[in-house]
Amino acid sequence: MAVEKEVGAIQMIRGRFAPSPTGGLHLGNARTALAAWLSTRSREGIFILRNEDLDRQRCKPGVSELNLSELQWLGLDWDEGPDVSGPWGPYHQSKRHAYYAEVLAQLREWVYPCYLSRKEVQAIASAPHGPIEGYGLKERELNQILSFCKQQEGKTPSLRFRGPQQKISFHDALQGPQAFEVGDFILRRADGEWAYQLAVVADDLAMQITEVVRGDDLLPSTAAQIVIYQALGQPPPQFLHLPLLLDSEGNRLSKRKGDLTLHALRHSGIASHRVLGFLAYSLGLLPELLEVSLYEVLKTYRIEQLNTSPYCLQNSDLEWLGVGCYNT
């Protein structure tokens, strides 16, 4: 199950959407799913749905199925996923532990045990905007000093990737040149859970993903993921990071708060074509709010149309959708 991708072997675009089943998909999630689907389908690519259900504490029973039904209500479809299978499954991260362990073994040259707690890391963070996870050379040195005592106490370490401690540059398909400093980051937590950075790279490689469309809150994570690709000797996919959909006060929408979920909108009697019209308009794909079908949006989709700034929900948007004013 070694990570190998033959250069030139994959000709077709393979895009994906990978929700975490922690709650109903809100309008921001749906907006990202739509953009990812459009980017892949506009070039006759293969679209993959992956269930990122690694966080056992936050993931809830039945939510994965709910998320599938929400996306299907919008008209989105996929060629591979939890409900349709495919050649690179399983498409539930919770069923891919053996694969992550094998990828971790391939990274052993860069991996070391870390005994520092999150509190200890935060206490000596050298700068508010330092390396990803705030883990630099000072933290690495303290870990070496404390590791023997913590081993004697029976503490279980997390496993960290020895990062470059410098800026990693890459080109984003929508936002252009980017650079973020990457320190040492976790691959496996002390409780045995796999970290996002490892799982997402391992899965995207295994599923032969050629492009990743997601929210721009993950731009810094991209730099860390590129470092993992480099360590594995594999080229990263093309990244496209969308500015987020925000509430009227400039805050991110939240699954935990149940913000404007597709499930709630659907059961309020709001038409999916109306929701699609708002999502397309907020992305910059329509000049005004209109009810549209998915394939009407697909027919005119161009990456150059996508907004490069966040979109703030206004009460006028919500009134047009038919949900009235929205208070966070």
N, C-alpha and C positions, 0 to 999 in steps of 0.2 A: 504493500500500500504506500510505497514511497512517493513523494511529491515529485512528479516529473511531467513536464509539458513540452512536447516536441515543438520546436520552433516551426511555425508555418502550418502546424497540423490543424488548427482551428481557423477556418476561413469565415464562418458565419458569426455575426454579432450575437453574443449571449449576455443578456441583461438580467437583472433580478430585483426583486423587492423582498425584504427580509424583516417582517414585523416580529416584535416580541409580544407574546400573548399575556399581557398584563392588564388588559382592558380593551374596551371597544376602540376602534380606530377613529380618531377625531379628524376634523377637516384638514389639519396640517399633515397627518399621516397619509390621508387620502390624496392630498395634493402631490406628495412625493411619489406615491404609488402611480398616480396618473402620469407624471413626468417620466418616470422610469419606463412605464409601459409604452408611452408614445415614442421615446427615444429608440427603444428596441424595435417596435412594430413598424416605425416609419422606414426602417431599413430591412424589413422582412427578416428580423432576427428571431432567436429563440428566447422566450421569456420564462424565467424560473421564479417560483415562490418558495421561500425557505422559512421555516418556523424557528425563530431564534429563542428557544425555550430553556436556556441553560440556567437561568436564575430561578432556582426552585422556590425561593421565598416569595418572589413577586409574581411568578407565572401562576395563572389560575385555571382550574379545570374547566373545559368547555370553551375557553376564550379563543383558542386556535380555530375551532370550527366556526365560532362567531365571526372572527376576522375574515375567514374565507367567504362567508355569506355576505358580509359587508362589501367586499371587493367585487363579488359577482353581481350584487345589486347595482353597482356602478357600471357593470358591463365588462369589467376587466377579465381577461382570461390568461391562462399560462399553459405552457407545454410540459413542464415538469413541476412537481410539487408534492406536498403531503397527501393530497387526495387523488393524484393522477400518476404517481410514481415517476420513473425515469431512470436513465442509465447511471446517474451519479448519486443516487440516494444512499441512505435515508435522508429525507428532507426535513427531519426534526433534529436540531442540534443535540437534544438530550439522548439521542440514539447513536451519537458519533464519538463517544468517549475514546474508544480504541484507536480511532484515527488521529485524534488530537494527541494521544500519548505517542504515537509513532512520529508525528511531526515534531513534537517536543524533543524526541530523541535525536532527530536530525539537527536540532539547534543546540545540542549539548555544549558545543564549544563556546557559546555565548551566554549560557545559563548558569546562575549561581543561586544558592539558598539565601533568602533574606529573612532575618528574624525581627526586623523593626516593625513595630505596630504603626498603624496609620497616625496615631497621636504623636508618636516619636518622630515620624517623618515630617508632620506639620510643624512640630516645635522647632525644627532646625532648617526649615525651608529658607533658602538663601535669598529669594526674591519673589514678589507676588506674581510675576510673569516669567518664572523660570522654566526649566525643561518639563516636558510632559510628566504629569504626576508629581512634579516638584522634587524629583529624586536625582540629585547630582552627586558630585564627588564627595562632598561632606557626608551625605547620607551613606554612601558606599563605605567610607572609612569608618563611620560609627558602627555600621553593621559588622565589619570585621572585628572591631574591638569587643563588641558585645556577644558575638556569635557563640563563643565557647561557653560562657555562663548560661546562655539561653538554651543551648543544647543540654547542659547538665540539668537544667530545670525541666527538661522534657518538652520544650516548646516545639511546635511544628512550624517550619518555615514556609513562606511562600516561595515561588520560583520566579526570579527576575531575569529579564534580558539585559545584558550589559550593553547599554546604548552608547551612541557615539559622543554624547555630551556636546553636540554642536547642531547647527541648523541644517535641516534637510530640505532641499528645494525640489519642487515639482510643479508641473503645469496643470491647472484645472481647466477643463473644457469650457466652462462658463466664466470663471472668475480670474483666469489667467495665471501668471506666475505667483507661487506661494512659497513660503519658507517658515518652518517652525523648528524650534530647538527640541531635540529629543534626548532625554536622560535615560535612566534605567526604568523599565516598566515591567509590570507583573504579567506573567504568562499563565501561572496557576496560583490560585489563592491558597492561603494556609488551611482553609477548610476543605480543600480538594477541588473546589469549583474552578472550571476553566475560565480564564479571562477573555474578555471580548476581543482584544487585539490578536491573540493566537487563533481563536475559533473562527473569526471572520476571514482571516487570511487563508487558513487551512481549507475552509469550505469553498471560498471563491476559487482557489487553485483546483481543488478536487472537482468542482462543478464547471470548470473551464470558463469562468466568467470573464468576459472581455471588457465590460464597462460597468461602473458602479455609479448610480444616480442616487443621491441622498442629501440630507440637510446639511447646511454649512456649519452647524454646530460640531460636526465631525471632521472639520478640516484639520485640526491639530492631530487627531488620531491617524489621519492619512499618512502623516510623516512617519509615525512609529510603524505603521503597517508596511510602508515602503522599505524600512530597514529590515523587517522580517523577510520580505520578498528577496531582498539583496542577499541576506544570509542563506536563504534556500537556493540561491542561484536562479531565480525565476523572475520574469518581467511582471510588473504589476499591471492591473487593468487600467483603462482610461477612467479617470474620476471626473464627475460633474457634481458640484455641490450647489444646491439651491438655497438662496436666502429664505429664511423661515417665514411662515405665516404666524403673525403675532396678534394678540388681542388689542383692543383699542388703547390700552395703557403701555403697549410695547413689550408685554410678557409672552413667553412661549405658552402654547396650549399644552394641556397636561392630561394624560390618560387617567392619572390618579384622581383628578378632580372630575373626570367624566365630561370634559369640555367638548361639546358639540360633536358627539359621536355619530357615525353613519347609522348605527342601529337606532338611536333616538330620533334622528331626522326622518328615517324611513318610517318609523312607527308613529310619527307625527303627521304622516300623510304627505310629506314633501316628495315631489317627483325627483327621480334620480337625474333626469335631464336638466333639472334646475340646479341641482348640486354640481353637476358636471360643468354647467355654464359658469357658475361662480368660480370653481377651481381653475378652469381654463382662463377666465378673466384675470384672476389673481396672479397667475403665472405670466401674464402678458400675451396670451395666445388669442384673446378676443379684444376688440376695441371697446366693447360695452357688455353689460350683463345681458345674456341671452340664454334661453333654453336651447341646448344642443345635444345631439347624439355623440357618442364616443367616436364614431367613424367620421363625423363631420369635423371634429377637432383633429383627428388623425390626418385627414385629407389635406389640411392646411398647415400642419405642424412644421415649424422650422426652429432649430436651436437658437438662431439669432434673435428670435422673438422673446425669448425667456427674460424675465425681469432679473436684474442684477442687484436689486435692493429688496429688503424685507417688505412684505405686504401686511399692513395693519388693518384688521377687521374693523369696520365701522358699523354703527347701528343701521345705516342705510343699506349695507350689504345684507345684514341679517333680516331686515324688514323685507328686502327683495326675496330672500330665501323663504321667508314666511315663518321665522321663529321669533320675531320681535326683538326687543332690546336684550343685550347680553351683558350681564354683570359678573365679573370674576370674583 
